[in-house]
Amino acid sequence: MVTSIILMKIQRNKVNEVAEQLAGIEGFSEVFSVTGSYDLVAIARVKDNDSLSKLITNDLQNIEGIEKTDTMLAFKAYSRHDLEAMFDLN
């Protein structure tokens, strides 16, 4: 599994629309509106680098309103949330 964090600058009047579109694309597990230098942060979880490449270069390219992205590849997860989800039997 490949996890990536994508920081995005969005046209001011399109933040909600872009966030909803991203949330509907398979591969994006979370989308957050945030304060600071970026407007949205999306977490992508895909099976391999080829899938990530397709998600970033094809799927994001088709969404109107995205002005800039910075994509970070996660090496290791230290999140307690992820560990709890793995062992949740409910």
Helices and strands as residue ranges (DSSP letters): E 2-10, G 12-14, H 15-23, E 28-33, E 40-46, H 49-54, I 55-59, G 60-62, E 66-73, H 80-87
